[in-house]
Amino acid sequence: MTLFVHPMTLPFYSLLWLLPPLCLGVAIIYKTIRTDDIRRLPRQVLGLAVYMAGGLAGLGAGLWLILRYWP
């Protein structure tokens, strides 16, 4: 029970390793509900996970540029 009282601290860059499993989990759940052909499910899940990860990377780069170069 002390884990909830004193949580572990992780460095910022190790938290980025939690994004791929999050994207993959959300893609699996979403595409399992929304697909009409189960044979295409692995390809659709992989495509959506890559799309989500790319969107997050683009959003992160855009926000970094705004914070870095905004007057």
NORJO-V548074 format. One record per residue. N is the residue number from 1. PSI is psi in degrees with one decimal (NA if undefined). OMEGA is omega as a letter, one per 30 degrees, with the letter a starting at -180 (NA if undefined). NEAR is the number of other ideal C-beta (glycine too) atoms within 8 Angstrom. Layout:
N;PSI;OMEGA;NEAR
N;PSI;OMEGA;NEAR
//
This chain:
1;-13.0;a;4
2;-12.7;l;5
3;-35.3;a;7
4;-21.9;l;5
5;-41.1;l;5
6;85.4;a;4
7;155.3;l;5
8;145.6;l;4
9;133.2;l;4
10;143.4;l;6
11;155.9;a;6
12;-43.9;a;6
13;-21.2;l;5
14;-21.2;l;7
15;-25.5;l;8
16;-23.3;l;7
17;-10.4;l;6
18;-12.9;a;7
19;-44.5;l;9
20;-44.4;l;9
21;-32.2;l;7
22;-47.1;l;8
23;-42.3;a;12
24;-42.1;l;10
25;-43.7;l;8
26;-40.7;l;10
27;-40.7;l;13
28;-47.5;a;9
29;-45.8;a;8
30;-48.4;a;9
31;-26.5;l;12
32;-35.9;l;8
33;-39.8;a;6
34;-12.2;a;5
35;151.7;l;10
36;-14.7;l;2
37;113.5;a;6
38;-20.7;a;5
39;-26.8;l;4
40;2.8;a;8
41;-48.4;a;11
42;-40.9;l;6
43;-40.6;l;7
44;-38.6;l;10
45;-45.7;l;12
46;-42.4;l;9
47;-43.3;l;8
48;-38.7;l;11
49;-41.3;l;13
50;-40.6;l;8
51;-43.7;l;8
52;-42.8;l;11
53;-39.7;l;11
54;-39.9;l;8
55;-41.3;l;8
56;-38.2;l;10
57;-42.4;l;8
58;-41.4;l;8
59;-41.6;l;8
60;-41.7;l;8
61;-40.7;l;8
62;-43.7;l;8
63;-35.8;l;8
64;-42.5;l;8
65;-40.9;l;8
66;-46.1;a;8
67;-32.3;a;6
68;-41.5;a;6
69;1.0;l;4
70;135.1;a;5
71;NA;NA;1
//
